Amino acid sequence: WIRIFKLLWAQALTLKNLNYSVPEEQGPGTVIGNIAKDARLASGERNRKSNFRVLENSAPHLLDVDPESGLLYTKQRIDRETLCRRNPKCQLSLEVFANDKEICMIKVEIQDINDNSPSFPSEQIDIDISENAAPGTRFPIASAHDADSGENGLKTYQITRDDYNIFSLDVKSRGDGTKFPELVVQRPLDREEQSHHTLVLTALDGGEHPRSGTVQINVKVIDSNDNSPLFDQPSYIVEIPENAPSGTVVIDLNATDPDEGTNGQVVYSFSGYAPDRIRELFSIDSKTGVIKVQGEIDYEESGIIEIDVQAKDLGPNPIPAHCKVTVKVIDKNDNWPSIGFVSVRQGAISESAPTGTVIALVRVTDKDSGRNGQLQCRVLGNVPFKLEENYDNFYTVITDRPLDREVQDEYNVTIVAKDNGIPPLNSTKSFTVKILDENDNAPRFTKPVYLLQVPENNIPGEYLGSVLAHDPDLGQNGTVSYSILPSHVGDVSIYTYVSVNPTNGAIYALRSFNYEQTKFFEFKVLAKDSGSPHLESNATVRVSVLDVNDNAPVIVLPLLQNDTAEIHVPRNVGVGYILTTVRAVDNDYGESGRLTYEITDGNEEHLFEMDSVTGEVRTVHPFWEEVTPVAELIIKVTDHGKPKLSAVSKLIIKAYTGSPPEGEPRINEEQRHWDMSLPLIITLSIVSIILLAAMITIAVKCKRENKEIRTYNCRIAEYSHPQLGKSKKKKINKNDIMLVQSEVEERDAMNVMNVVSSPSLATSPMYFDYQTRLPLSSPRSEVMYLKPTSNNLTVPQGHAGCHTSFTGPMTNTTETPVNRMSIIQVGNPIYIHLSCNPSVQYIASCSS
């Protein structure tokens, strides 16, 4: 405001003073004056309205100025007695900035009207007067009070019903302007003639139509001695600072009595009309008349203290003498603000308590007055509480924002009260608020999605990883348990895949995973606390199955017998002729399933070339058949896994003239059907009988060793064979025979027997877990292959195969095998896979 005032003052052209007056008790909307007219303000610019802004207003709730017309008016009824109390001059001030050019300093005097009557503190006054009281003896009487001031205030007193003119009334004024009456004895009293006198004291104010108040005075005439004590002065004025220490001398009074003996012995005391508060603040020595401080003098309680003292002798019927001691209290800012807790909430407050919840009721007081007693109160520190003022220095401590026990569970609330004195005084007082926990926090996972990895062929029960959820609540509200939400992987329940520890969130595998079957799956884990009601949240767990290079390539085209295929090529085919296309399959994925084809041996003359990607074998020499009519190429197919696995086969390239040999498919023609010659059928039958005999021998041997043979379904996996050549023989024993579970496909209601041979056995029992077949109608030949699940198997380099079919009754002219047996054999040791019924398959290993 000061800065605005200076800025406006600098822009103002003139300063004008206006004085108004308005009688009290006027209703709201009463126009006091027209500032624009009374100040003779120049009109504003053309087409610009006048404007008036109030810069300062000592009573904004009582007066205001219309911003456009400049009319000064009342906002509500003005009671001068309430506004100014006993101050004889009641004046309000305003500062108005008119038309942004001129400042008007306005004084409004509130005129008193005679709306209050004088009143006495009691209905009657009793006075005892000795009959020996000399004329002129005075008796002070309690004064009347009139709330009005000036001429309307208390003006004078009158006494009536004094039939014998024995008493008169003398009206005197105090230092503060108030008037008080004294009853004066005009004529000697005779108790025997009249012992009681009844008078009526009337107090009148000075209004145009005076108001009055009355009190009855009862005078009792008693006998007393002849002389009364006499003070040096009828009144005294002294000053004393507030809070003067006890024992401080206020005044030493002296009264004399010319009588002798007890009639002249003077004793001092407070007047009978002295209020009890005077007796609490001061003491008087009855013998010496010394008045001392004995209580706490407070300027804010009373700035002027009047002490009525009387002195009387000890004679019979004494007549006391009276004097008045006026004590002026000098104000000092010596009262500290006082903070008191009227009530404080018992026990802890819930963290879910709404904003505005009452914590405590506080009363803040300051015994000083004026500026020294103006208080500023607040709550110290950044706490979620504030003070809200109610009335009469009462404050409530309430919450001003939501509470959170997890952030802070206890607060020390300190209230600071400071006055505006110079220097200011301040006080503090504290109390503790404890926050009660509520279940308001749901468990929160550290991640929304957990990514777990597990290599395929893992062990059931293997630890995969953990999820973790935090709940900052206490006790049961913060105790977290974990569970898996129902879901399915395909058509299979997730509960058959993984489990979770309900206490620590550890996740375990319940099965062995196969990458070729399941590359990844996901599920949700629920975290729930134990509160009431409980809160929960969930997170997604994504499990990726890592591929392991556990499948070796298997050559499916051309058809191999003992890992060898003969390719008949016409002569003079020229350069770039496609002799054949080698194709292999690998059930692995990614780099482990990406295959590379190459010729490793037999192409020293560079007669042929092989596409490393497509597997096509082409001629690169126009007269290759003249260089070598029969070429033996060693073909190697390698995947890109770690470690690399490969398959090897031999291609015998023969040149012919004319039509291709009977029974051989034409080059580059899809081989949709293949027939077996009778010799080959006889050979395969003999081999089957030998293998069957080997299996019977193994079964008998196992029975002799009292080993229980259990029946399983076997899962047949693809298996690649080692490099061509001889390998070390190993004698069969019972540990080399493994019965494993398999998925058996029924095709056209046929029984299938598969025979797989290998030049060597693994050093430990071998488990097989997968089976793949290609239909006979496919351009790729049918291959039955096994896949070892152990990671310790030797990587085979190649194989040769022989296939035949046994033909039974046919339902049509199309050749459909009823029983099928696939044989792949190199070397002496062999593996046999026999399916004698659709649900049971066996695997055996023996030496030929």
C-alpha positions in Angstrom: 0.0 0.0 0.0 2.8 2.4 0.8 4.4 1.8 -2.6 1.0 2.3 -4.4 0.4 5.4 -2.3 3.8 6.9 -3.3 3.1 6.1 -7.0 -0.3 7.6 -6.9 1.0 10.6 -4.9 3.6 11.2 -7.6 0.9 11.3 -10.2 -1.6 13.3 -8.2 -1.9 17.0 -9.0 -3.6 18.2 -5.8 -4.3 17.1 -2.3 -7.6 18.2 -0.7 -9.0 17.8 2.8 -12.7 17.2 3.4 -14.4 17.0 6.8 -17.8 15.4 7.3 -19.9 14.5 10.3 -22.7 12.0 10.6 -24.8 11.2 13.6 -24.6 7.7 15.0 -27.3 5.1 14.6 -27.8 6.0 10.9 -28.9 3.1 8.8 -26.9 1.6 5.9 -26.9 3.6 2.7 -26.9 7.0 4.4 -25.1 9.5 2.1 -22.6 11.5 4.1 -21.3 13.7 1.3 -20.5 14.1 -2.4 -16.7 14.1 -2.7 -16.7 15.2 -6.3 -18.9 18.2 -5.5 -17.5 19.1 -2.1 -13.9 18.9 -3.3 -14.8 20.8 -6.5 -13.0 18.2 -8.6 -12.4 18.9 -12.2 -14.4 16.7 -14.5 -12.5 14.0 -16.3 -11.6 13.9 -19.9 -14.5 14.0 -22.4 -16.3 10.8 -22.7 -14.5 9.5 -19.7 -16.3 8.6 -16.5 -15.2 9.8 -13.2 -13.7 7.2 -10.9 -12.9 7.1 -7.2 -10.7 4.6 -5.5 -10.3 4.2 -1.8 -6.7 3.9 -0.9 -7.0 3.7 2.9 -10.1 3.2 5.1 -9.9 3.1 8.8 -13.4 1.4 9.0 -14.1 -0.4 5.7 -16.9 -2.3 7.3 -18.7 1.0 8.1 -17.9 3.5 5.3 -17.3 3.3 1.5 -17.2 5.5 -1.6 -19.1 4.9 -4.8 -16.4 4.4 -7.4 -18.4 6.3 -10.1 -20.4 9.0 -8.4 -18.0 9.7 -5.5 -20.8 9.6 -2.9 -19.6 8.8 0.6 -22.1 6.5 2.3 -22.5 4.2 5.3 -22.5 0.5 4.9 -24.2 -0.4 8.2 -25.5 1.2 11.4 -22.8 3.0 13.3 -22.8 2.8 17.1 -20.4 5.5 18.4 -20.3 3.9 21.9 -19.2 0.6 20.4 -16.8 2.2 18.0 -15.1 4.7 20.2 -16.2 3.7 23.7 -15.4 6.6 26.1 -13.3 8.6 23.6 -15.0 12.0 23.4 -13.9 12.5 19.8 -14.9 9.7 17.5 -13.5 10.1 14.0 -12.9 7.9 10.9 -10.5 8.6 8.1 -10.4 7.8 4.4 -8.0 8.5 1.5 -9.6 8.6 -1.9 -7.9 8.9 -5.3 -10.2 10.8 -7.6 -10.1 10.6 -11.4 -6.5 9.3 -11.2 -5.4 12.9 -10.5 -6.3 14.1 -7.0 -6.1 12.7 -3.5 -8.8 13.6 -1.0 -8.1 13.2 2.7 -11.5 12.7 4.3 -12.3 12.9 8.0 -15.7 11.7 9.2 -16.7 12.6 12.7 -19.3 10.3 14.3 -21.7 12.6 16.2 -23.1 11.3 19.4 -26.8 11.2 20.0 -28.4 10.9 23.4 -29.4 7.2 23.2 -28.2 6.1 26.6 -29.4 6.9 30.1 -27.2 7.3 33.1 -27.2 4.3 35.4 -25.9 3.6 38.9 -24.1 0.4 39.9 -26.7 -0.5 42.6 -30.3 0.3 43.4 -29.6 1.9 46.8 -26.7 3.4 48.8 -26.4 3.1 52.6 -24.4 5.8 54.5 -23.7 6.0 58.2 -23.2 9.6 59.5 -22.4 10.5 63.0 -24.6 13.1 64.6 -21.5 15.1 65.5 -20.7 15.5 61.8 -19.9 19.2 61.3 -21.6 21.0 58.5 -19.6 20.7 55.4 -18.7 17.1 56.0 -18.6 15.2 52.8 -19.5 11.7 51.9 -18.5 10.5 48.4 -21.2 8.6 46.6 -20.8 6.0 43.8 -21.1 7.8 40.5 -23.4 6.9 37.6 -22.3 5.8 34.2 -23.5 7.1 30.8 -22.2 5.5 27.6 -22.8 8.7 25.6 -20.1 11.4 25.4 -19.9 15.1 25.2 -23.0 17.0 25.9 -25.0 13.8 25.8 -22.9 12.3 28.5 -23.4 12.5 32.3 -23.9 16.2 33.1 -25.0 16.6 36.7 -26.6 15.1 39.7 -29.7 16.2 41.7 -30.9 15.2 45.1 -34.6 15.3 46.1 -36.8 14.6 49.2 -34.6 16.5 51.6 -37.5 18.1 53.4 -35.3 19.8 56.1 -32.4 20.9 53.8 -30.1 19.0 56.0 -28.0 17.6 53.0 -26.8 19.1 49.8 -25.1 17.7 46.8 -21.7 18.7 45.4 -20.8 17.5 42.0 -17.1 17.1 41.2 -15.1 16.0 38.2 -12.3 13.4 37.9 -9.2 13.8 35.8 -10.7 11.8 33.0 -13.7 14.1 32.9 -16.2 11.9 34.7 -18.4 13.5 37.4 -19.1 12.0 40.8 -21.4 13.4 43.6 -20.5 14.0 47.2 -23.2 14.2 49.9 -22.6 17.3 52.0 -24.0 17.8 55.5 -25.5 21.3 55.5 -26.9 21.4 59.1 -26.0 19.6 62.3 -27.6 16.2 62.7 -29.6 15.1 65.7 -30.0 11.4 65.9 -32.6 11.7 68.7 -34.7 13.9 66.4 -34.4 11.8 63.2 -32.1 8.8 63.0 -32.8 8.0 59.3 -32.9 10.1 56.1 -34.0 8.8 52.7 -32.8 10.7 49.7 -33.2 10.2 46.0 -30.1 10.9 43.8 -30.8 11.6 40.2 -28.1 11.6 37.5 -28.9 13.7 34.4 -27.2 13.8 31.0 -26.8 16.9 28.8 -28.9 15.9 25.8 -31.5 18.1 24.2 -34.0 15.8 25.8 -32.1 14.8 29.0 -32.2 11.2 30.2 -31.8 10.4 33.8 -31.1 7.6 36.3 -31.9 7.4 40.0 -30.6 5.7 43.1 -31.9 5.8 46.7 -29.6 6.9 49.5 -30.3 5.6 53.0 -28.6 7.8 55.6 -28.3 6.4 59.2 -27.4 9.0 61.9 -25.1 7.6 64.6 -23.4 9.0 67.5 -19.6 9.8 67.0 -16.8 11.9 68.4 -16.4 15.5 67.6 -13.3 15.6 65.3 -12.5 13.6 62.1 -9.1 13.0 60.6 -8.0 15.3 57.8 -5.8 14.4 54.7 -3.2 16.8 53.5 -4.9 16.8 50.0 -8.3 15.6 49.0 -6.7 13.8 46.0 -3.3 12.5 44.8 -1.9 11.5 41.3 1.0 9.1 41.0 2.6 7.0 38.1 3.8 3.5 38.2 5.1 1.1 35.5 3.1 -2.0 34.8 4.4 -5.2 36.3 6.0 -3.2 39.1 7.4 -5.7 41.6 5.5 -6.5 44.7 6.3 -4.2 47.6 6.8 -1.1 45.4 5.6 2.0 47.3 2.9 3.8 45.5 2.3 6.7 48.0 2.7 7.5 51.6 -0.6 9.1 52.9 -0.9 11.3 56.0 -4.1 12.3 57.8 -4.2 14.2 61.1 -6.8 14.2 63.9 -6.6 17.0 66.6 -8.3 14.8 69.2 -6.3 13.1 71.9 -6.0 9.5 72.7 -7.9 7.0 70.8 -10.1 9.7 69.3 -7.1 11.1 67.7 -5.4 7.8 66.7 -5.8 7.5 62.9 -6.1 4.2 61.1 -6.1 3.9 57.3 -8.0 1.6 55.1 -9.5 1.3 51.6 -13.0 2.8 51.3 -15.8 0.4 51.6 -16.7 1.2 48.0 -13.3 0.2 46.8 -13.7 -2.9 44.5 -12.0 -6.2 45.4 -9.5 -5.8 42.5 -8.0 -2.7 44.3 -7.5 -4.9 47.4 -5.8 -7.5 45.2 -3.4 -5.1 43.5 -2.5 -2.9 46.5 -2.0 -3.0 50.2 -2.2 -0.2 52.7 -0.5 0.0 56.1 -3.3 0.8 58.6 -0.9 2.7 60.8 1.4 4.6 58.4 -0.9 5.0 55.4 1.7 3.7 53.0 0.2 2.1 49.9 2.3 -0.6 48.2 2.0 -2.9 45.2 1.0 -6.5 46.1 -0.5 -7.7 42.9 0.4 -7.7 39.2 -0.2 -4.3 37.6 -1.4 -4.7 34.0 -1.8 -1.7 31.8 -4.0 -3.8 29.5 -6.4 -4.4 32.3 -6.6 -0.7 33.3 -4.5 2.3 32.3 -5.8 4.4 35.2 -6.5 3.0 38.7 -8.4 5.1 41.3 -8.0 4.1 44.9 -10.5 5.4 47.5 -8.8 5.7 50.9 -10.4 6.5 54.2 -8.9 7.5 57.5 -10.8 7.4 60.8 -9.9 7.7 64.5 -10.4 5.0 67.1 -12.8 7.0 69.1 -16.4 6.1 69.5 -18.6 6.8 66.5 -15.6 8.0 64.3 -16.2 10.1 61.3 -13.8 9.0 58.5 -12.0 11.2 56.2 -11.7 10.3 52.5 -9.2 10.9 49.7 -8.7 9.6 46.2 -5.4 8.3 44.8 -5.2 8.2 41.0 -2.6 5.7 39.7 -1.5 6.1 36.1 0.0 2.8 34.7 2.8 3.1 32.2 2.4 0.5 29.5 5.3 -1.9 28.6 5.4 -4.9 26.2 6.2 -7.3 28.9 3.6 -10.0 28.3 4.6 -13.0 26.2 1.9 -14.6 24.1 0.3 -17.5 25.9 -0.6 -20.8 24.1 -3.0 -23.2 25.8 -4.3 -26.5 24.6 -8.0 -26.6 25.4 -8.2 -30.2 24.0 -5.9 -32.5 22.1 -7.0 -35.5 20.1 -6.3 -38.7 22.1 -4.6 -41.6 20.4 -3.3 -41.8 16.9 -5.1 -40.4 13.9 -5.8 -42.6 10.9 -3.8 -41.8 7.7 -7.2 -42.0 5.9 -8.6 -39.0 7.9 -10.0 -36.4 5.5 -8.6 -33.0 5.1 -10.0 -30.6 7.7 -10.0 -33.2 10.5 -9.7 -31.4 13.9 -6.6 -32.4 15.9 -6.6 -29.9 18.7 -8.3 -26.8 20.1 -5.9 -24.1 21.0 -6.3 -20.7 22.8 -3.7 -18.0 22.2 -3.8 -14.9 24.4 -1.6 -11.8 25.1 -2.3 -9.6 28.1 -0.8 -6.6 26.3 -3.1 -4.4 24.3 -2.9 -2.4 21.1 0.0 -3.3 18.9 1.7 -5.1 21.7 -1.2 -7.5 22.0 -1.8 -8.1 18.3 -0.8 -11.8 17.6 0.3 -13.7 14.6 0.0 -17.5 15.0 1.1 -20.3 12.7 2.2 -24.0 12.7 6.0 -24.3 12.5 7.6 -26.3 9.7 6.3 -28.2 6.7 3.8 -30.4 8.4 0.3 -31.4 7.1 -1.4 -29.3 9.7 -2.6 -25.7 9.9 -4.2 -23.3 12.3 -7.7 -22.1 11.6 -8.9 -19.1 13.7 -12.3 -19.4 15.2 -13.2 -16.6 17.6 -11.9 -14.8 20.7 -8.3 -16.0 20.1 -9.4 -19.7 19.7 -7.7 -21.7 17.0 -8.3 -25.2 15.8 -5.4 -27.4 14.5 -6.7 -29.2 11.4 -5.2 -31.3 8.7 -4.6 -29.4 5.5 -3.6 -32.2 3.2 -3.9 -36.0 3.1 -1.8 -38.0 5.6 0.5 -40.8 4.6 2.0 -43.0 7.3 4.4 -44.5 4.9 6.0 -41.1 4.4 6.0 -40.1 8.1 4.3 -41.9 11.0 4.7 -39.2 13.7 4.7 -35.4 13.7 5.8 -33.0 16.3 3.3 -30.1 15.9 4.8 -26.8 17.1 2.6 -23.7 17.4 4.3 -20.3 17.3 2.6 -17.1 18.5 4.3 -13.7 18.1 3.0 -10.2 19.0 3.6 -7.0 17.1 5.4 -5.2 20.0 8.8 -3.6 19.7 10.7 -5.8 20.2 8.3 -8.6 19.4 7.8 -11.4 21.9 6.9 -15.0 20.8 6.0 -18.2 22.4 5.9 -21.8 21.2 4.2 -25.0 22.3 4.2 -28.5 20.9 2.4 -31.7 21.0 2.8 -35.1 19.2 0.5 -36.6 16.6 0.9 -40.2 15.7 -0.4 -41.6 12.4 -2.3 -44.9 12.4 -1.7 -47.2 9.5 -4.4 -48.1 7.0 -4.4 -50.6 4.3 -4.1 -47.9 1.6 -1.2 -49.3 -0.4 -1.6 -52.2 -2.8 1.5 -54.4 -3.3 3.6 -52.9 -6.1 5.8 -55.0 -8.3 9.3 -53.8 -9.0 8.6 -54.3 -12.7 5.4 -54.4 -14.8 6.9 -57.3 -16.9 9.4 -59.8 -15.8 11.4 -61.5 -18.6 12.8 -64.9 -17.7 14.8 -67.3 -19.8 15.3 -71.0 -19.6 17.2 -73.3 -21.9 15.2 -76.1 -23.4 15.6 -79.5 -22.0 15.7 -78.1 -18.5 15.2 -80.2 -15.4 11.7 -80.0 -13.9 11.8 -78.1 -10.6 14.5 -75.7 -11.9 14.5 -72.2 -10.5 13.6 -69.7 -13.2 13.7 -66.4 -11.3 11.7 -64.4 -8.9 9.1 -61.6 -8.8 9.1 -59.1 -6.0 6.3 -56.8 -4.8 6.7 -54.2 -2.0 3.9 -53.0 0.3 4.9 -50.1 2.6 2.0 -50.8 5.0 2.6 -52.3 8.4 1.7 -55.7 9.8 -0.8 -57.7 8.0 -1.5 -54.7 5.7 2.0 -55.1 4.4 2.4 -58.9 4.3 2.5 -59.9 0.7 1.6 -63.4 -0.7 2.1 -64.5 -4.4 -0.1 -66.7 -6.6 -0.4 -67.4 -10.3 -3.6 -66.2 -12.0 -5.4 -68.9 -14.0 -4.5 -69.0 -17.7 -3.6 -71.5 -20.4 -0.7 -72.1 -22.7 -2.6 -73.4 -25.7 -5.1 -75.8 -24.1 -2.9 -76.7 -21.2 -3.3 -75.0 -17.8 -0.4 -72.8 -16.7 -0.3 -74.6 -13.4 1.3 -77.6 -15.2 4.1 -75.3 -16.5 5.3 -73.2 -13.5 4.7 -72.7 -9.8 5.4 -69.7 -7.5 6.5 -69.7 -3.9 3.7 -67.8 -2.1 6.1 -66.3 0.4 9.1 -65.1 -1.6 7.9 -65.0 -5.2 10.4 -67.6 -6.5 9.2 -69.2 -9.8 10.0 -72.8 -10.6 9.5 -74.9 -13.8 7.2 -77.9 -13.4 8.2 -79.5 -16.7 11.0 -79.8 -19.2 10.5 -77.3 -22.0 11.1 -78.0 -25.7 11.9 -75.0 -27.8 10.5 -76.7 -30.9 7.2 -77.1 -29.2 7.0 -73.9 -27.0 9.1 -70.9 -27.8 7.7 -68.7 -25.1 4.7 -68.3 -22.8 3.5 -65.8 -20.3 1.3 -65.6 -17.3 0.3 -63.2 -14.5 1.4 -63.3 -10.9 -0.9 -61.8 -8.3 0.5 -60.1 -5.2 -2.1 -59.7 -2.4 -1.6 -58.3 1.0 -3.3 -59.6 4.2 -5.2 -56.4 5.0 -9.0 -56.1 5.4 -10.1 -55.6 2.7 -7.0 -56.8 1.0 -5.4 -55.0 -1.9 -3.7 -56.6 -4.8 -1.9 -56.0 -8.1 -0.4 -58.2 -10.8 2.6 -58.4 -13.1 3.2 -60.2 -16.3 5.9 -62.9 -16.4 7.2 -63.8 -19.8 9.3 -66.9 -20.1 11.4 -67.4 -23.2 12.6 -70.9 -24.0 16.1 -70.7 -25.4 16.9 -73.0 -28.3 19.7 -75.5 -27.9 21.3 -77.0 -30.9 20.1 -80.5 -30.1 18.9 -81.5 -33.6 21.4 -82.5 -36.3 20.4 -82.0 -40.0 18.8 -85.0 -41.7 19.1 -85.4 -45.4 15.7 -86.3 -46.9 16.5 -85.8 -50.6 17.6 -87.7 -52.6 16.6 -91.0 -51.1 19.6 -92.6 -49.4 20.5 -96.2 -48.9 23.2 -96.7 -46.4 23.8 -92.9 -46.6 24.4 -93.3 -50.3 22.3 -92.3 -53.4 23.0 -93.0 -57.0 22.2 -90.3 -59.5 22.0 -91.3 -63.2 22.7 -88.4 -65.6 22.4 -88.4 -69.4 25.5 -87.7 -71.3 26.2 -84.4 -73.0 23.9 -82.4 -70.7 26.2 -79.4 -70.8 27.3 -76.9 -68.2 24.8 -75.8 -65.5 22.7 -79.0 -65.6 21.1 -79.7 -62.3 22.1 -83.3 -61.4 20.0 -83.4 -58.2 18.9 -81.3 -55.2 20.1 -82.2 -51.8 17.6 -81.3 -49.1 17.9 -81.7 -45.4 15.7 -80.8 -42.5 16.7 -79.5 -39.0 14.1 -79.1 -36.3 16.1 -76.3 -34.6 15.3 -72.7 -35.2 17.3 -69.6 -36.0 21.0 -70.1 -36.6 20.7 -73.6 -35.2 18.3 -74.5 -38.0 20.0 -72.6 -40.9 21.8 -75.1 -43.1 24.7 -74.9 -45.4 25.4 -77.4 -48.2 28.9 -78.3 -49.5 30.9 -80.9 -51.4 33.7 -82.0 -49.1 35.3 -84.8 -51.1 35.3 -86.3 -54.6 35.3 -83.1 -56.6 39.0 -82.6 -57.0 38.6 -82.1 -60.7 36.0 -79.4 -60.1 33.5 -81.0 -62.3 30.6 -80.1 -60.2 29.4 -77.3 -57.9 26.9 -77.2 -55.2 24.7 -74.2 -54.1 25.4 -73.7 -50.4 21.8 -72.4 -49.8 19.5 -74.4 -52.1 21.6 -77.6 -52.2 21.4 -77.9 -56.0 24.3 -79.9 -57.6 25.2 -78.6 -61.1 27.7 -79.5 -63.7 30.5 -77.0 -64.3 32.5 -79.1 -66.9 30.9 -79.7 -70.4 32.5 -83.2 -70.7 32.6 -84.4 -67.1 31.6 -87.9 -68.1 34.7 -88.2 -70.2 36.9 -87.2 -67.2 35.2 -89.6 -64.9 32.1 -91.6 -65.9 31.3 -92.4 -62.3 31.9 -89.6 -59.7 31.5 -90.2 -55.9 30.8 -86.9 -54.1 30.7 -86.6 -50.4 28.0 -84.1 -49.5 28.0 -82.4 -46.1 25.1 -80.5 -44.6 26.0 -78.3 -41.6 23.8 -76.1 -39.3 25.0 -72.9 -37.7 24.4 -73.8 -34.1 26.8 -73.9 -31.2 28.3 -76.5 -31.4 27.7 -77.1 -35.1 26.0 -80.4 -36.1 26.2 -81.9 -39.5 25.0 -84.8 -41.7 27.1 -86.5 -44.5 26.0 -88.6 -47.5 27.5 -89.9 -50.6 26.3 -89.2 -54.1 27.3 -91.6 -56.9 27.0 -89.7 -60.2 26.8 -92.1 -63.2 26.5 -91.1 -66.8 24.3 -93.1 -69.2 23.3 -93.1 -72.8 19.7 -93.4 -73.9 16.9 -93.7 -71.5 17.6 -93.9 -67.8 17.9 -97.3 -66.1 14.7 -99.1 -65.3 13.2 -98.2 -62.0 15.3 -95.0 -61.6 13.4 -91.7 -61.5 14.2 -89.1 -64.1 16.5 -86.4 -63.0 14.7 -83.2 -61.8 11.4 -85.1 -61.7 9.5 -85.2 -58.3 9.7 -88.6 -56.7 6.2 -89.1 -55.7 6.3 -92.9 -55.5 9.0 -95.4 -55.0 9.0 -99.1 -55.4 11.2 -101.7 -53.9 12.5 -104.7 -55.9 12.0 -108.2 -54.7 15.6 -108.7 -53.6 15.5 -105.6 -51.5 12.3 -106.9 -49.9 13.9 -110.2 -49.1 16.9 -108.5 -47.7 14.9 -106.3 -45.4 12.8 -109.2 -44.2 15.9 -111.1 -43.2 17.2 -108.0 -41.4 13.9 -107.6 -39.6 14.0 -111.2 -38.4 17.5 -110.7 -37.1 16.5 -107.6 -35.3 13.5 -109.3 -33.8 15.7 -112.1 -32.6 18.0 -109.5 -31.0 15.1 -107.9 -29.2 14.0 -111.3 -27.8 17.5 -112.0 -26.7 17.7 -108.7 -24.9 14.3 -109.3 -23.2 15.4 -112.7 -21.9 18.6 -111.3 -20.6 16.8 -108.5 -18.8 14.4 -111.0 -17.2 17.3 -113.2 -16.0 18.6 -110.2 -14.2 15.3 -109.7 -12.5 14.9 -106.1 -13.8 11.4 -104.9 -14.1 10.4 -104.0 -17.6 8.0 -101.2 -17.8 6.0 -100.1 -20.8 6.1 -96.5 -22.0 5.1 -94.6 -25.0 8.2 -93.5 -26.8 8.9 -90.2 -28.2 11.2 -90.6 -31.3 13.5 -87.7 -32.1 15.5 -87.1 -35.1 19.0 -88.4 -34.9 22.0 -88.0 -37.2 24.6 -90.6 -37.8 28.4 -90.3 -37.4 30.8 -90.2 -40.2 31.1 -93.1 -42.5 33.6 -95.7 -41.6 34.2 -98.1 -38.8 33.7 -97.2 -35.2 34.5 -99.0 -32.0 32.1 -101.7 -31.1 30.4 -101.8 -27.7 28.8 -104.8 -26.1 25.1 -104.3 -25.2 24.1 -104.4 -21.7 20.9 -103.8 -19.8 21.8 -100.1 -19.2 21.8 -99.6 -23.0 18.1 -100.4 -23.3 15.9 -97.4 -22.5 12.1 -97.4 -22.7 10.9 -93.8 -23.2 7.6 -92.3 -23.8 6.6 -91.3 -27.3 3.8 -89.8 -29.3 2.5 -92.4 -31.8 0.6 -91.3 -34.8 -1.9 -93.7 -36.3 -1.9 -93.3 -40.1 -4.6 -95.1 -42.1 -5.0 -97.7 -39.3 -1.5 -99.1 -39.9 0.9 -100.7 -37.5 4.4 -99.2 -37.8 7.8 -100.7 -37.0 10.8 -98.4 -37.2 14.3 -99.6 -37.1 17.2 -97.2 -36.6 20.8 -98.2 -36.5 24.0 -96.5 -35.6 27.7 -97.5 -35.6 28.1 -96.8 -32.0 26.3 -96.4 -28.7 26.5 -93.4 -26.4 28.4 -93.9 -23.3 25.3 -93.3 -21.2 21.6 -94.3 -21.8 20.1 -92.2 -24.6 16.7 -90.6 -24.3 14.6 -89.7 -27.4 11.8 -87.2 -27.3 10.5 -86.5 -30.8 9.5 -88.1 -34.0 9.0 -86.6 -37.5 7.7 -88.3 -40.6 7.2 -87.2 -44.2 4.5 -88.9 -46.2 5.4 -91.2 -49.1 3.6 -88.8 -51.4 6.1 -86.1 -50.5 8.9 -85.2 -52.9 11.1 -85.8 -49.9 11.6 -89.4 -48.9 10.2 -90.7 -45.6 12.8 -90.6 -42.9 12.6 -91.9 -39.3 15.1 -90.2 -37.1 15.9 -89.9 -33.4 17.0 -86.9 -31.4 19.1 -87.4 -28.3 18.1 -85.1 -25.4 21.5 -85.4 -23.6 23.9 -82.7 -24.4 26.9 -85.1 -24.1 26.1 -87.0 -27.3 28.7 -87.2 -30.1 27.8 -85.2 -33.2 27.3 -87.7 -36.0 28.6 -86.8 -39.4 26.4 -88.7 -41.8 24.2 -91.8 -42.4 22.9 -94.0 -45.2 19.5 -95.4 -45.3 17.4 -98.1 -46.8 13.6 -98.0 -47.0 11.1 -100.7 -47.9 7.4 -101.3 -47.4 5.5 -104.5 -46.9 2.4 -104.5 -48.9 -0.7 -106.1 -47.6 -4.3 -106.1 -48.7 -5.2 -103.1 -50.8 -8.5 -101.3 -50.9 -7.8 -99.7 -54.3 -5.3 -99.8 -57.1 -3.1 -97.1 -55.4 -0.2 -98.7 -53.5 -0.8 -98.1 -49.8 1.5 -99.7 -47.3 -0.2 -101.5 -44.5 2.8 -102.3 -42.4 5.9 -100.1 -42.7 9.4 -100.5 -41.5 12.2 -98.0 -41.9 15.8 -99.1 -41.5 18.9 -97.1 -41.3 22.0 -99.1 -40.7 25.7 -98.5 -40.8 28.2 -100.8 -39.0 27.5 -103.5 -36.5 25.7 -101.9 -33.5 22.1 -101.1 -34.3 19.2 -99.3 -32.7 15.8 -100.8 -33.0 12.5 -98.9 -32.7 9.6 -101.3 -32.9 6.0 -100.3 -32.7 4.0 -103.4 -32.2 0.9 -101.7 -31.1 -0.1 -98.1 -31.7 0.4 -97.0 -28.1 3.6 -98.8 -27.2 7.1 -98.4 -28.8 10.4 -99.8 -27.8 14.0 -98.9 -28.4 16.7 -101.4 -28.1 20.5 -101.4 -28.8 22.4 -104.6 -29.6 25.4 -105.9 -31.5 24.8 -107.6 -34.7 
